[in-house]
C-alpha cells in the first residue's frame, strides 16, 4: 500500500495492487469467483488496480517535486521562489549597427527580415531610407529569443527581395542575447543561495554575484595569509573572477558584501558610491582558453557510420568552471553518448591533461576525429 514515513514515500507496483484487490474480491465473493481478464469482474478488477497505480504514482511524483534537489521545470521555480530566486528568462540578441548600400533613396521598412550565415533571422528595428550616396545605417534584433552570434563584416541576406538594395554588412558584433536558464543552472544558484546572507566569507559573495542578471561564471579566491599567494592575490584580500554581468552591478555587489578591511585584487577597477562614500572595487574578467580535442576511433562493425557531428556537438556543449582543469578521460562519458565505435586514443591540446589558469575557463572549440578502418 501507499505508505508515508519519516524517510519518504513508498508505492506498490501494479501487480502488487492487483493481487491485493484480487484477494479482497475472493473474500467477498468466494474463492470460486472468476477473475479472468475476459470476464466483467476480472476487467473491473484490472481497472481498479490501474487507477490505484496511477494515483500512487501521481502522489509519489508530487512528493518528489517538493524536494528542490529533484524538482524540475515549474516545480523547481516554485521551490526557488522561497529563496527569492527567479529563473533567468531568455532575451533577444541585438546588432547595433548594420550598413546597407544600394540605390539612393531606397526605403527599408520596419520589421524587414534579414538572414545571417547560420540561417538565423534578424528584424530591422528602425526603418531607414538610403541617402543620396546610396548608404544607410540601422539596428537589428533577433527574430527569436536566444544568444545568436554575428561577427563584424558578415554579410546578411534579405528574406524578401527589396529592389535597390545591393548588400547588407554587419558593422558591430551582436550582443545581449541569452538562453532561458536551465534547471541545472537554476538549481546551482538555489544551492548557493544558502550562503547569500553571509557577509564575511567568499561563498556569500559568490552567491550574490551569481544572482545578478547575465552572470555566467564566477569564482571568488581568498588569501587570508600574510604573504602574496600563488594566485598573485595580496595578503588579506579577495579576487573576484566573473564572466558576464554589468560592471556597475558587480562592483556594487562586491562593495556591499565584502567585510570591512578586506582588500580587493583585480585588473579591472570600478568606482561606486556606497554608504555616502566612494569605493574603489577591483575584479577580473576571465579569459577563454580554447581547447582542441583529438581522438582516434575504431569501428565496432566494418563500414558502419559514426556520427562525428554528434560527438562534436556533445563535446562543444560541455561547460567548464573558471580555473577547472580538463582531463581527457573525463570527456569519455560525453563522447560515448554516440554509439558505434570505441576510443583508441584521446587528447586535449595534445595532452592527457590541460591545466587552466585561475583566471581562465576552458571551452572546447575544435574537435578532431580520426577513424581507423
C-alpha positions, 0 to 999 in steps of 0.5 A: 500500500501507499505508505508515508514515513519519516524517510519518504514515500513508498508505492506498490507496483501494479501487480502488487495492487492487483493481487491485493484487490484480487484477494479482497474480491475472493473474500467477498465473493468466494474463492470460486469467483472468476477473475479472468481478464475476459470476464466483467469482474476480472476487467473491473478488477484490472481497472481498479488496480490501474487507477490505484497505480496511477494515483500512487504514482501521481502522489509519489511524483508530487512528493518528489517535486517538493524536494528542490534537489529533484524538482524540475521545470515549474516545480523547481521555480516554485521551490526557488521562489522561497529563496527569492530566486527567479529563473533567468528568462531568455532575451533577444540578441541585438546588432547595433549597427548594420550598413546597407548600400544600394540605390539612393533613396531606397526605403527599408521598412520596419520589421524587414527580415534579414538572414545571417550565415547560420540561417538565423533571422534578424528584424530591422528595428528602425526603418531607414531610407538610403541617402543620396550616396546610396548608404544607410545605417540601422539596428537589428534584433533577433527574430527569436529569443536566444544568444545568436552570434554575428561577427563584424563584416558578415554579410546578411541576406534579405528574406524578401527581395527589396529592389535597390538594395545591393548588400547588407554588412554587419558593422558591430558584433551582436550582443545581449542575447541569452538562453532561458536558464536551465534547471541545472543552472537554476538549481546551482544558484538555489544551492548557493543561495544558502550562503547569500546572507553571509557577509564575511566569507567568499561563498556569500559573495559568490552567491550574490554575484551569481544572482545578478542578471547575465552572470555566467561564471564566477569564482571568488579566491581568498588569501587570508595569509600574510604573504602574496599567494600563488594566485598573485592575490595580496595578503588579506584580500579577495579576487573576484573572477566573473564572466558576464554581468554589468560592471556597475552591478558587480562592483556594487555587489562586491562593495556591499558584501565584502567585510570591512578591511578586506582588500580587493585584487583585480585588473579591472577597477570600478568606482561606486558610491556606497554608504555616502562614500566612494569605493574603489572595487577591483575584479577580473574578467576571465579569459577563454582558453580554447581547447582542441580535442583529438581522438582516434576511433575504431569501428565496432562493425566494418563500414558502419557510420559514426556520427562525428557531428554528434560527438562534436556537438556533445563535446562543444556543449560541455561547460567548464568552471573558471580555473577547472582543469580538463582531463581527457578521460573525463570527456569519455562519458560525453563522447560515448553518448554516440554509439558505434565505435570505441576510443583508441586514443584521446587528447586535449591540446595534445595532452592527457591533461590541460591545466587552466589558469585561475583566471581562465575557463576552458571551452572546447572549440575544435574537435578532431576525429580520426577513424581507423578502418 
